[in-house]
Amino acid sequence: VIEESLTLAMRQALSFLQPHKMKWNKILKSVELENIFK
């Protein structure tokens, strides 16, 4: 039962973060680039 509620929470979190995914990808890419050029 705990695993089911956990996966449910994970799904809710993913669906909640979905709109922000593009923004996060941009942030991650920019951070990676900064780390490369350091």
mmCIF file of the N, C-alpha and C atoms, coordinates in Angstrom:
data_MODEL
# 
_entry.id   MODEL 
# 
loop_
_atom_site.group_PDB 
_atom_site.id 
_atom_site.type_symbol 
_atom_site.label_atom_id 
_atom_site.label_alt_id 
_atom_site.label_comp_id 
_atom_site.label_asym_id 
_atom_site.label_entity_id 
_atom_site.label_seq_id 
_atom_site.pdbx_PDB_ins_code 
_atom_site.Cartn_x 
_atom_site.Cartn_y 
_atom_site.Cartn_z 
_atom_site.occupancy 
_atom_site.B_iso_or_equiv 
_atom_site.pdbx_formal_charge 
_atom_site.auth_seq_id 
_atom_site.auth_comp_id 
_atom_site.auth_asym_id 
_atom_site.auth_atom_id 
_atom_site.pdbx_PDB_model_num 
ATOM 1   N N  . VAL A 1 1  ? 0.852  -1.204 0.000   1.00 0.00 ? 1  VAL A N  1 
ATOM 2   C CA . VAL A 1 1  ? 0.000  0.000  0.000   1.00 0.00 ? 1  VAL A CA 1 
ATOM 3   C C  . VAL A 1 1  ? 0.882  1.246  0.000   1.00 0.00 ? 1  VAL A C  1 
ATOM 4   N N  . ILE A 1 2  ? 1.967  1.191  0.774   1.00 0.00 ? 2  ILE A N  1 
ATOM 5   C CA . ILE A 1 2  ? 2.871  2.339  0.844   1.00 0.00 ? 2  ILE A CA 1 
ATOM 6   C C  . ILE A 1 2  ? 3.474  2.610  -0.535  1.00 0.00 ? 2  ILE A C  1 
ATOM 7   N N  . GLU A 1 3  ? 3.872  1.527  -1.229  1.00 0.00 ? 3  GLU A N  1 
ATOM 8   C CA . GLU A 1 3  ? 4.475  1.706  -2.551  1.00 0.00 ? 3  GLU A CA 1 
ATOM 9   C C  . GLU A 1 3  ? 3.476  2.345  -3.516  1.00 0.00 ? 3  GLU A C  1 
ATOM 10  N N  . GLU A 1 4  ? 2.218  1.913  -3.439  1.00 0.00 ? 4  GLU A N  1 
ATOM 11  C CA . GLU A 1 4  ? 1.205  2.479  -4.335  1.00 0.00 ? 4  GLU A CA 1 
ATOM 12  C C  . GLU A 1 4  ? 1.046  3.974  -4.093  1.00 0.00 ? 4  GLU A C  1 
ATOM 13  N N  . SER A 1 5  ? 0.932  4.364  -2.828  1.00 0.00 ? 5  SER A N  1 
ATOM 14  C CA . SER A 1 5  ? 0.769  5.781  -2.510  1.00 0.00 ? 5  SER A CA 1 
ATOM 15  C C  . SER A 1 5  ? 2.026  6.558  -2.909  1.00 0.00 ? 5  SER A C  1 
ATOM 16  N N  . LEU A 1 6  ? 3.186  5.906  -2.801  1.00 0.00 ? 6  LEU A N  1 
ATOM 17  C CA . LEU A 1 6  ? 4.436  6.551  -3.175  1.00 0.00 ? 6  LEU A CA 1 
ATOM 18  C C  . LEU A 1 6  ? 4.468  6.818  -4.678  1.00 0.00 ? 6  LEU A C  1 
ATOM 19  N N  . THR A 1 7  ? 4.137  5.795  -5.466  1.00 0.00 ? 7  THR A N  1 
ATOM 20  C CA . THR A 1 7  ? 4.120  5.979  -6.917  1.00 0.00 ? 7  THR A CA 1 
ATOM 21  C C  . THR A 1 7  ? 3.066  7.011  -7.300  1.00 0.00 ? 7  THR A C  1 
ATOM 22  N N  . LEU A 1 8  ? 1.954  7.022  -6.582  1.00 0.00 ? 8  LEU A N  1 
ATOM 23  C CA . LEU A 1 8  ? 0.913  8.018  -6.849  1.00 0.00 ? 8  LEU A CA 1 
ATOM 24  C C  . LEU A 1 8  ? 1.451  9.417  -6.591  1.00 0.00 ? 8  LEU A C  1 
ATOM 25  N N  . ALA A 1 9  ? 2.153  9.579  -5.475  1.00 0.00 ? 9  ALA A N  1 
ATOM 26  C CA . ALA A 1 9  ? 2.743  10.875 -5.147  1.00 0.00 ? 9  ALA A CA 1 
ATOM 27  C C  . ALA A 1 9  ? 3.779  11.258 -6.201  1.00 0.00 ? 9  ALA A C  1 
ATOM 28  N N  . MET A 1 10 ? 4.557  10.260 -6.650  1.00 0.00 ? 10 MET A N  1 
ATOM 29  C CA . MET A 1 10 ? 5.566  10.520 -7.684  1.00 0.00 ? 10 MET A CA 1 
ATOM 30  C C  . MET A 1 10 ? 4.882  11.000 -8.957  1.00 0.00 ? 10 MET A C  1 
ATOM 31  N N  . ARG A 1 11 ? 3.787  10.326 -9.333  1.00 0.00 ? 11 ARG A N  1 
ATOM 32  C CA . ARG A 1 11 ? 3.070  10.730 -10.543 1.00 0.00 ? 11 ARG A CA 1 
ATOM 33  C C  . ARG A 1 11 ? 2.524  12.139 -10.407 1.00 0.00 ? 11 ARG A C  1 
ATOM 34  N N  . GLN A 1 12 ? 1.958  12.441 -9.229  1.00 0.00 ? 12 GLN A N  1 
ATOM 35  C CA . GLN A 1 12 ? 1.419  13.784 -9.003  1.00 0.00 ? 12 GLN A CA 1 
ATOM 36  C C  . GLN A 1 12 ? 2.537  14.823 -9.101  1.00 0.00 ? 12 GLN A C  1 
ATOM 37  N N  . ALA A 1 13 ? 3.695  14.507 -8.515  1.00 0.00 ? 13 ALA A N  1 
ATOM 38  C CA . ALA A 1 13 ? 4.822  15.435 -8.556  1.00 0.00 ? 13 ALA A CA 1 
ATOM 39  C C  . ALA A 1 13 ? 5.282  15.637 -9.999  1.00 0.00 ? 13 ALA A C  1 
ATOM 40  N N  . LEU A 1 14 ? 5.358  14.540 -10.756 1.00 0.00 ? 14 LEU A N  1 
ATOM 41  C CA . LEU A 1 14 ? 5.805  14.634 -12.147 1.00 0.00 ? 14 LEU A CA 1 
ATOM 42  C C  . LEU A 1 14 ? 4.829  15.470 -12.964 1.00 0.00 ? 14 LEU A C  1 
ATOM 43  N N  . SER A 1 15 ? 3.534  15.209 -12.818 1.00 0.00 ? 15 SER A N  1 
ATOM 44  C CA . SER A 1 15 ? 2.542  15.968 -13.571 1.00 0.00 ? 15 SER A CA 1 
ATOM 45  C C  . SER A 1 15 ? 2.563  17.432 -13.146 1.00 0.00 ? 15 SER A C  1 
ATOM 46  N N  . PHE A 1 16 ? 2.876  17.686 -11.861 1.00 0.00 ? 16 PHE A N  1 
ATOM 47  C CA . PHE A 1 16 ? 2.956  19.058 -11.374 1.00 0.00 ? 16 PHE A CA 1 
ATOM 48  C C  . PHE A 1 16 ? 4.186  19.755 -11.942 1.00 0.00 ? 16 PHE A C  1 
ATOM 49  N N  . LEU A 1 17 ? 5.299  19.016 -12.059 1.00 0.00 ? 17 LEU A N  1 
ATOM 50  C CA . LEU A 1 17 ? 6.547  19.619 -12.537 1.00 0.00 ? 17 LEU A CA 1 
ATOM 51  C C  . LEU A 1 17 ? 6.628  19.657 -14.058 1.00 0.00 ? 17 LEU A C  1 
ATOM 52  N N  . GLN A 1 18 ? 5.719  18.953 -14.730 1.00 0.00 ? 18 GLN A N  1 
ATOM 53  C CA . GLN A 1 18 ? 5.779  18.863 -16.190 1.00 0.00 ? 18 GLN A CA 1 
ATOM 54  C C  . GLN A 1 18 ? 5.882  20.235 -16.870 1.00 0.00 ? 18 GLN A C  1 
ATOM 55  N N  . PRO A 1 19 ? 5.047  21.215 -16.491 1.00 0.00 ? 19 PRO A N  1 
ATOM 56  C CA . PRO A 1 19 ? 5.142  22.532 -17.145 1.00 0.00 ? 19 PRO A CA 1 
ATOM 57  C C  . PRO A 1 19 ? 6.494  23.200 -16.944 1.00 0.00 ? 19 PRO A C  1 
ATOM 58  N N  . HIS A 1 20 ? 7.173  22.854 -15.860 1.00 0.00 ? 20 HIS A N  1 
ATOM 59  C CA . HIS A 1 20 ? 8.452  23.498 -15.549 1.00 0.00 ? 20 HIS A CA 1 
ATOM 60  C C  . HIS A 1 20 ? 9.620  22.744 -16.172 1.00 0.00 ? 20 HIS A C  1 
ATOM 61  N N  . LYS A 1 21 ? 9.334  21.636 -16.858 1.00 0.00 ? 21 LYS A N  1 
ATOM 62  C CA . LYS A 1 21 ? 10.406 20.785 -17.351 1.00 0.00 ? 21 LYS A CA 1 
ATOM 63  C C  . LYS A 1 21 ? 11.303 21.532 -18.332 1.00 0.00 ? 21 LYS A C  1 
ATOM 64  N N  . MET A 1 22 ? 10.688 22.276 -19.255 1.00 0.00 ? 22 MET A N  1 
ATOM 65  C CA . MET A 1 22 ? 11.482 23.014 -20.238 1.00 0.00 ? 22 MET A CA 1 
ATOM 66  C C  . MET A 1 22 ? 12.409 24.002 -19.530 1.00 0.00 ? 22 MET A C  1 
ATOM 67  N N  . LYS A 1 23 ? 11.857 24.721 -18.560 1.00 0.00 ? 23 LYS A N  1 
ATOM 68  C CA . LYS A 1 23 ? 12.654 25.710 -17.821 1.00 0.00 ? 23 LYS A CA 1 
ATOM 69  C C  . LYS A 1 23 ? 13.808 25.019 -17.099 1.00 0.00 ? 23 LYS A C  1 
ATOM 70  N N  . TRP A 1 24 ? 13.506 23.863 -16.470 1.00 0.00 ? 24 TRP A N  1 
ATOM 71  C CA . TRP A 1 24 ? 14.557 23.139 -15.752 1.00 0.00 ? 24 TRP A CA 1 
ATOM 72  C C  . TRP A 1 24 ? 15.631 22.669 -16.719 1.00 0.00 ? 24 TRP A C  1 
ATOM 73  N N  . ASN A 1 25 ? 15.207 22.188 -17.918 1.00 0.00 ? 25 ASN A N  1 
ATOM 74  C CA . ASN A 1 25 ? 16.187 21.739 -18.908 1.00 0.00 ? 25 ASN A CA 1 
ATOM 75  C C  . ASN A 1 25 ? 17.098 22.895 -19.308 1.00 0.00 ? 25 ASN A C  1 
ATOM 76  N N  . LYS A 1 26 ? 16.514 24.071 -19.514 1.00 0.00 ? 26 LYS A N  1 
ATOM 77  C CA . LYS A 1 26 ? 17.324 25.243 -19.865 1.00 0.00 ? 26 LYS A CA 1 
ATOM 78  C C  . LYS A 1 26 ? 18.312 25.556 -18.751 1.00 0.00 ? 26 LYS A C  1 
ATOM 79  N N  . ILE A 1 27 ? 17.822 25.533 -17.505 1.00 0.00 ? 27 ILE A N  1 
ATOM 80  C CA . ILE A 1 27 ? 18.694 25.832 -16.362 1.00 0.00 ? 27 ILE A CA 1 
ATOM 81  C C  . ILE A 1 27 ? 19.820 24.811 -16.289 1.00 0.00 ? 27 ILE A C  1 
ATOM 82  N N  . LEU A 1 28 ? 19.476 23.525 -16.418 1.00 0.00 ? 28 LEU A N  1 
ATOM 83  C CA . LEU A 1 28 ? 20.483 22.473 -16.328 1.00 0.00 ? 28 LEU A CA 1 
ATOM 84  C C  . LEU A 1 28 ? 21.519 22.632 -17.438 1.00 0.00 ? 28 LEU A C  1 
ATOM 85  N N  . LYS A 1 29 ? 21.049 22.920 -18.656 1.00 0.00 ? 29 LYS A N  1 
ATOM 86  C CA . LYS A 1 29 ? 21.979 23.092 -19.776 1.00 0.00 ? 29 LYS A CA 1 
ATOM 87  C C  . LYS A 1 29 ? 22.914 24.267 -19.528 1.00 0.00 ? 29 LYS A C  1 
ATOM 88  N N  . SER A 1 30 ? 22.351 25.385 -19.059 1.00 0.00 ? 30 SER A N  1 
ATOM 89  C CA . SER A 1 30 ? 23.190 26.561 -18.810 1.00 0.00 ? 30 SER A CA 1 
ATOM 90  C C  . SER A 1 30 ? 24.195 26.260 -17.705 1.00 0.00 ? 30 SER A C  1 
ATOM 91  N N  . VAL A 1 31 ? 23.765 25.521 -16.681 1.00 0.00 ? 31 VAL A N  1 
ATOM 92  C CA . VAL A 1 31 ? 24.683 25.166 -15.593 1.00 0.00 ? 31 VAL A CA 1 
ATOM 93  C C  . VAL A 1 31 ? 25.788 24.267 -16.125 1.00 0.00 ? 31 VAL A C  1 
ATOM 94  N N  . GLU A 1 32 ? 25.407 23.291 -16.959 1.00 0.00 ? 32 GLU A N  1 
ATOM 95  C CA . GLU A 1 32 ? 26.417 22.395 -17.538 1.00 0.00 ? 32 GLU A CA 1 
ATOM 96  C C  . GLU A 1 32 ? 27.422 23.195 -18.358 1.00 0.00 ? 32 GLU A C  1 
ATOM 97  N N  . LEU A 1 33 ? 26.919 24.126 -19.172 1.00 0.00 ? 33 LEU A N  1 
ATOM 98  C CA . LEU A 1 33 ? 27.816 24.940 -19.990 1.00 0.00 ? 33 LEU A CA 1 
ATOM 99  C C  . LEU A 1 33 ? 28.755 25.754 -19.109 1.00 0.00 ? 33 LEU A C  1 
ATOM 100 N N  . GLU A 1 34 ? 28.212 26.335 -18.040 1.00 0.00 ? 34 GLU A N  1 
ATOM 101 C CA . GLU A 1 34 ? 29.054 27.125 -17.132 1.00 0.00 ? 34 GLU A CA 1 
ATOM 102 C C  . GLU A 1 34 ? 30.140 26.249 -16.528 1.00 0.00 ? 34 GLU A C  1 
ATOM 103 N N  . ASN A 1 35 ? 29.764 25.014 -16.141 1.00 0.00 ? 35 ASN A N  1 
ATOM 104 C CA . ASN A 1 35 ? 30.740 24.112 -15.544 1.00 0.00 ? 35 ASN A CA 1 
ATOM 105 C C  . ASN A 1 35 ? 31.820 23.739 -16.558 1.00 0.00 ? 35 ASN A C  1 
ATOM 106 N N  . ILE A 1 36 ? 31.418 23.592 -17.831 1.00 0.00 ? 36 ILE A N  1 
ATOM 107 C CA . ILE A 1 36 ? 32.395 23.235 -18.873 1.00 0.00 ? 36 ILE A CA 1 
ATOM 108 C C  . ILE A 1 36 ? 33.402 24.367 -19.048 1.00 0.00 ? 36 ILE A C  1 
ATOM 109 N N  . PHE A 1 37 ? 32.896 25.609 -19.024 1.00 0.00 ? 37 PHE A N  1 
ATOM 110 C CA . PHE A 1 37 ? 33.775 26.747 -19.334 1.00 0.00 ? 37 PHE A CA 1 
ATOM 111 C C  . PHE A 1 37 ? 34.548 27.253 -18.121 1.00 0.00 ? 37 PHE A C  1 
ATOM 112 N N  . LYS A 1 38 ? 34.325 26.667 -16.954 1.00 0.00 ? 38 LYS A N  1 
ATOM 113 C CA . LYS A 1 38 ? 35.047 27.120 -15.763 1.00 0.00 ? 38 LYS A CA 1 
ATOM 114 C C  . LYS A 1 38 ? 36.516 26.740 -15.862 1.00 0.00 ? 38 LYS A C  1 
# 
